[in-house]
């Protein structure tokens, strides 16, 4: 268990105190005074490792199953002995241009908080440090932990959305730049970027319902006066979701504009090819006529016939070139 328990402590009146190493004794000590709670953090526990924790805290089997399987949508569920919340933190790597999501499960019950983390990018350590530095917030118990975790996850959504906006502006500049070496890969980059935005959207959008529930109604195991704080988190979440939807719409517009731009460029290329083919066709036609092996042809025996024909072909090609140039085909 020491390998999966990242941190464990009893918080009394908003201040950290080291309790017994045994979970049962630590929970009993936290419940004894009534103004303390136990917070343990786990990282990717196996089923066998989590069985001990779930037995000690009487966690619901369905919630335990969800906590072990790291492929859950953000949600909020209330059981008889605990509250179970799932959040999905996101991390954006600007170098590779990829969005990765983790999973964060939070169990809240009578004088205890159990957090289970899967993947990277979880803000739990920073949240714990910030809460321990602010006893006025932490003394509100497990509700303060749930609020701080939700606030940190949603605030990071806004940061990631801003980073995606910057990269999207760079991509937009590249798409509408003059034809260059990377023009052929623009469509691929747009599709890849759209995939990352979709991954972000899958993490942020489903969280709206749980946050709205916490912000508007009394929820068991949550402090009765906590709605304004969760309402603030929900407002930030709505802002993040609006940014993500805006990114998705703008990407669709950029993709449509890029495809239209490629069509225009293809039409220009076809016009240029047609113009050059027309200019080549004139000397080819003249050469083909005088290349026929007939005995009686006009000017065949004339001394200046050869330079005259060359001059005629050059003049015809020059005339066609001027016409195509004037019409913008070349």
C-alpha positions as CSV (number, residue, x, y, z in Angstrom):
1,X,0.0,0.0,0.0
2,X,2.9,2.4,0.6
3,X,3.6,2.3,-3.2
4,X,0.1,3.5,-4.2
5,X,-0.6,5.9,-1.3
6,X,1.0,9.2,-2.5
7,X,0.1,11.1,0.7
8,X,-2.0,10.6,3.8
9,X,-2.8,13.0,6.6
10,X,-5.4,14.0,9.2
11,X,-6.6,17.6,9.0
12,X,-7.9,19.1,12.2
13,X,-9.3,22.7,12.2
14,X,-7.7,23.3,8.8
15,X,-4.2,22.2,9.8
16,X,-2.3,19.0,8.9
17,X,-1.5,16.5,11.6
18,X,0.2,13.2,11.1
19,X,-2.0,10.4,12.2
20,X,-1.6,6.6,12.6
21,X,-0.3,4.7,9.7
22,X,-3.1,2.2,9.9
23,X,-6.1,3.5,7.9
24,X,-8.7,2.2,10.3
25,X,-7.0,3.8,13.3
26,X,-6.5,7.1,11.3
27,X,-10.2,7.2,10.3
28,X,-11.3,6.5,13.9
29,X,-9.1,9.3,15.2
30,X,-10.5,11.7,12.6
31,X,-14.1,10.8,13.5
32,X,-13.4,11.0,17.3
33,X,-13.2,14.7,17.5
34,X,-15.8,15.6,14.9
35,X,-13.7,18.6,13.5
36,X,-11.2,16.6,11.5
37,X,-11.0,14.5,8.4
38,X,-8.6,12.0,6.8
39,X,-7.4,12.6,3.3
40,X,-5.5,9.9,1.5
41,X,-4.3,10.1,-2.1
42,X,-3.8,7.0,-4.3
43,X,-2.0,6.6,-7.6
44,X,-3.2,3.9,-10.1
45,X,-4.0,1.2,-7.5
46,X,-4.7,-2.3,-8.5
47,X,-7.9,-4.1,-7.5
48,X,-6.1,-6.0,-4.7
49,X,-4.5,-2.8,-3.4
50,X,-7.7,-0.9,-3.4
51,X,-9.7,-3.6,-1.7
52,X,-8.2,-2.7,1.7
53,X,-9.1,1.0,1.2
54,X,-12.6,0.3,0.0
55,X,-13.3,-2.0,2.9
56,X,-12.0,0.5,5.5
57,X,-14.1,3.4,4.1
58,X,-17.1,1.3,3.1
59,X,-17.0,2.5,-0.5
60,X,-19.8,1.4,-2.9
61,X,-18.7,-1.5,-5.2
62,X,-19.9,0.3,-8.3
63,X,-17.9,3.4,-7.4
64,X,-14.9,1.2,-6.7
65,X,-15.2,-0.5,-10.1
66,X,-15.3,2.9,-11.8
67,X,-12.3,4.1,-9.8
68,X,-10.2,1.1,-10.9
69,X,-11.2,1.4,-14.6
70,X,-9.7,4.6,-15.8
71,X,-12.1,5.2,-18.7
72,X,-14.9,7.1,-17.1
73,X,-16.7,10.3,-18.1
74,X,-16.8,13.2,-15.7
75,X,-19.8,12.6,-13.4
76,X,-21.2,12.9,-9.8
77,X,-22.9,10.1,-8.0
78,X,-24.3,9.9,-4.5
79,X,-24.3,6.6,-2.6
80,X,-25.5,5.8,0.9
81,X,-22.1,6.2,2.6
82,X,-20.1,8.5,0.2
83,X,-20.1,10.9,-2.7
84,X,-18.2,9.9,-5.8
85,X,-16.9,12.4,-8.4
86,X,-14.9,11.9,-11.6
87,X,-12.9,14.7,-13.2
88,X,-10.6,14.6,-16.2
89,X,-7.6,16.9,-16.0
90,X,-6.0,17.8,-19.4
91,X,-2.4,18.5,-20.4
92,X,-1.4,20.1,-23.6
93,X,2.1,19.6,-25.0
94,X,2.9,22.4,-27.3
95,X,6.0,20.7,-28.8
96,X,4.1,17.6,-30.0
97,X,0.7,19.4,-30.3
98,X,-1.2,16.7,-28.4
99,X,-3.8,16.9,-25.7
100,X,-3.6,14.1,-23.1
101,X,-6.2,13.5,-20.4
102,X,-5.9,11.9,-17.0
103,X,-8.6,10.8,-14.6
104,X,-9.2,11.9,-11.0
105,X,-11.7,10.2,-8.8
106,X,-12.8,11.7,-5.5
107,X,-14.6,9.9,-2.7
108,X,-16.1,12.1,0.0
109,X,-17.7,10.6,3.1
110,X,-18.1,11.0,6.9
111,X,-14.7,12.6,7.9
112,X,-12.7,11.3,4.9
113,X,-11.6,12.1,1.4
114,X,-10.1,9.5,-0.9
115,X,-8.6,10.6,-4.2
116,X,-7.5,8.2,-6.9
117,X,-5.4,9.4,-9.8
118,X,-4.8,7.8,-13.2
119,X,-2.4,9.3,-15.7
120,X,-0.4,12.4,-15.6
121,X,-1.3,16.1,-15.3
122,X,-3.2,15.8,-12.0
123,X,-3.1,18.9,-9.9
124,X,-3.5,17.1,-6.6
125,X,-0.1,17.9,-5.1
126,X,-0.4,21.6,-5.9
127,X,-4.0,21.6,-4.5
128,X,-2.9,19.9,-1.3
129,X,0.0,22.4,-0.8
130,X,-2.3,25.4,-1.5
131,X,-5.0,24.1,0.9
132,X,-2.5,23.5,3.6
133,X,-1.3,27.1,3.2
134,X,-4.9,28.3,3.7
135,X,-6.4,26.8,6.9
136,X,-9.4,29.0,6.7
137,X,-10.6,27.1,3.6
138,X,-9.3,23.7,4.6
139,X,-11.2,23.8,7.9
140,X,-14.5,23.4,6.0
141,X,-13.6,19.7,5.6
142,X,-14.0,17.4,2.7
143,X,-16.1,19.9,0.8
144,X,-13.1,22.3,0.6
145,X,-11.0,19.5,-1.0
146,X,-13.6,18.8,-3.6
147,X,-14.0,22.5,-4.4
148,X,-10.2,23.1,-4.6
149,X,-9.7,20.1,-6.9
150,X,-12.6,21.1,-9.2
151,X,-11.4,24.7,-9.2
152,X,-7.8,23.6,-10.1
153,X,-9.0,21.3,-12.9
154,X,-11.3,23.9,-14.4
155,X,-8.8,26.7,-14.2
156,X,-6.3,24.5,-16.1
157,X,-9.0,24.0,-18.7
158,X,-8.9,27.8,-19.3
159,X,-5.1,27.8,-19.5
160,X,-5.1,24.9,-22.0
161,X,-7.8,26.6,-24.1
162,X,-5.7,29.8,-24.3
163,X,-2.6,27.8,-25.4
164,X,-4.7,26.0,-28.1
165,X,-6.0,29.5,-29.2
166,X,-2.4,30.7,-29.8
167,X,-1.5,27.6,-31.8
168,X,-4.6,27.9,-33.8
169,X,-3.8,31.4,-34.8
170,X,-0.4,30.2,-35.9
171,X,-2.0,27.5,-37.9
172,X,-4.5,29.9,-39.4
173,X,-1.6,32.2,-40.5
174,X,0.1,29.3,-42.2
175,X,-3.0,28.2,-44.0
176,X,-3.7,31.6,-45.5
177,X,0.0,32.3,-46.2
178,X,1.3,32.3,-49.8
179,X,1.9,28.8,-51.3
180,X,4.9,27.4,-49.5
181,X,6.6,24.2,-48.6
182,X,4.2,23.3,-45.8
183,X,1.0,24.0,-47.8
184,X,0.4,20.3,-48.6
185,X,0.5,19.4,-44.9
186,X,-2.0,22.1,-43.8
187,X,-5.1,19.8,-44.1
188,X,-3.4,17.1,-42.1
189,X,-2.4,19.6,-39.4
190,X,-5.9,20.9,-39.2
191,X,-7.4,17.4,-38.8
192,X,-4.8,16.6,-36.1
193,X,-5.5,19.8,-34.3
194,X,-9.3,19.2,-34.5
195,X,-8.7,15.8,-33.0
196,X,-6.9,17.4,-30.0
197,X,-9.7,19.9,-29.5
198,X,-12.2,17.0,-29.6
199,X,-10.2,15.2,-26.9
200,X,-10.3,18.4,-24.8
201,X,-14.0,18.7,-25.4
202,X,-14.7,15.2,-24.2
203,X,-13.0,16.0,-20.9
204,X,-14.6,19.4,-20.2
205,X,-18.1,19.2,-21.6
206,X,-19.5,16.3,-19.5
207,X,-18.3,18.1,-16.3
208,X,-21.0,20.8,-16.8
209,X,-23.8,18.7,-15.3
210,X,-22.0,17.7,-12.1
211,X,-20.8,21.3,-11.5
212,X,-24.3,22.7,-12.1
213,X,-25.7,20.2,-9.6
214,X,-23.2,21.2,-7.0
215,X,-23.8,24.8,-7.7
216,X,-27.6,24.8,-7.6
217,X,-28.8,22.2,-5.1
218,X,-27.9,20.6,-1.8
219,X,-25.8,17.5,-2.3
220,X,-25.2,14.9,0.5
221,X,-21.7,15.0,2.1
222,X,-21.2,18.6,0.7
223,X,-21.3,21.6,3.0
224,X,-24.7,23.3,2.7
225,X,-23.2,26.8,2.2
226,X,-20.8,25.7,-0.6
227,X,-23.1,26.5,-3.6
228,X,-21.6,29.9,-4.3
229,X,-18.1,28.5,-4.5
230,X,-19.2,25.7,-6.9
231,X,-21.2,28.3,-8.8
232,X,-17.9,30.2,-9.4
233,X,-16.3,27.0,-10.7
234,X,-19.3,26.3,-12.9
235,X,-19.0,29.8,-14.4
236,X,-15.3,29.2,-15.2
237,X,-16.2,25.8,-16.7
238,X,-18.8,27.4,-19.0
239,X,-16.2,29.9,-20.1
240,X,-13.8,27.0,-20.9
241,X,-16.5,25.1,-22.8
242,X,-17.4,28.2,-24.8
243,X,-13.7,28.6,-25.7
244,X,-13.5,25.0,-26.8
245,X,-16.7,25.3,-28.9
246,X,-15.3,28.4,-30.5
247,X,-12.0,26.6,-31.3
248,X,-14.0,23.8,-32.9
249,X,-16.1,26.1,-35.0
250,X,-13.1,28.1,-36.1
251,X,-11.2,24.9,-37.1
252,X,-14.1,23.9,-39.2
253,X,-14.1,27.3,-40.9
254,X,-10.3,27.2,-41.4
255,X,-10.6,23.7,-42.9
256,X,-13.4,24.8,-45.3
257,X,-11.4,27.9,-46.3
258,X,-8.3,25.8,-46.8
259,X,-10.2,23.3,-49.1
260,X,-11.7,26.2,-51.0
261,X,-8.2,27.8,-51.3
262,X,-6.8,24.5,-52.6
263,X,-9.6,24.4,-55.2
264,X,-8.8,27.9,-56.4
265,X,-5.1,27.0,-56.6
266,X,-5.9,23.9,-58.6
267,X,-8.0,25.9,-61.0
268,X,-5.1,28.4,-61.4
269,X,-2.8,25.5,-62.1
270,X,-5.1,24.0,-64.7
271,X,-5.4,27.4,-66.5
272,X,-1.6,27.7,-66.6
273,X,-1.3,24.1,-67.9
274,X,-4.0,24.8,-70.5
275,X,-2.3,28.1,-71.6
276,X,1.1,26.4,-72.0
277,X,-0.5,23.5,-73.9
278,X,-2.2,25.9,-76.3
279,X,1.1,27.7,-76.9
280,X,2.8,24.4,-77.6
281,X,0.0,23.2,-79.9
282,X,0.6,26.0,-82.5
283,X,4.2,25.1,-83.4
284,X,3.4,21.4,-83.1
285,X,0.6,21.9,-85.6
286,X,2.8,23.8,-88.1
287,X,5.6,21.4,-87.7
288,X,3.2,18.5,-88.2
289,X,1.9,20.0,-91.4
290,X,5.3,20.6,-93.0
291,X,6.5,17.3,-91.7
292,X,4.2,15.4,-94.1
293,X,6.1,13.9,-97.1
294,X,4.2,15.4,-100.0
295,X,6.0,16.5,-103.2
296,X,3.8,19.5,-103.8
297,X,3.5,21.9,-100.8
298,X,3.4,25.7,-100.7
299,X,6.8,27.4,-100.3
300,X,8.5,24.0,-99.9
301,X,11.2,24.9,-102.4
302,X,11.4,28.6,-101.3
303,X,14.9,29.6,-99.9
304,X,13.4,31.6,-97.0
305,X,10.7,29.1,-96.1
306,X,12.4,27.6,-93.1
307,X,13.1,30.9,-91.2
308,X,9.7,32.2,-92.3
309,X,8.0,29.2,-90.7
310,X,10.1,29.6,-87.5
311,X,9.2,33.2,-87.4
312,X,5.5,32.4,-87.9
313,X,5.5,29.9,-85.0
314,X,7.4,32.3,-82.7
315,X,5.0,35.1,-83.5
316,X,1.9,32.9,-82.9
317,X,3.3,31.7,-79.6
318,X,4.2,35.3,-78.5
319,X,0.7,36.4,-79.4
320,X,-0.9,33.7,-77.4
321,X,1.4,34.4,-74.5
322,X,0.4,38.1,-74.5
323,X,-3.3,37.1,-74.5
324,X,-3.0,34.6,-71.7
325,X,-0.9,37.0,-69.7
326,X,-3.4,39.8,-70.1
327,X,-6.2,37.5,-69.0
328,X,-4.3,36.4,-65.9
329,X,-3.8,32.8,-67.0
330,X,0.0,33.1,-66.7
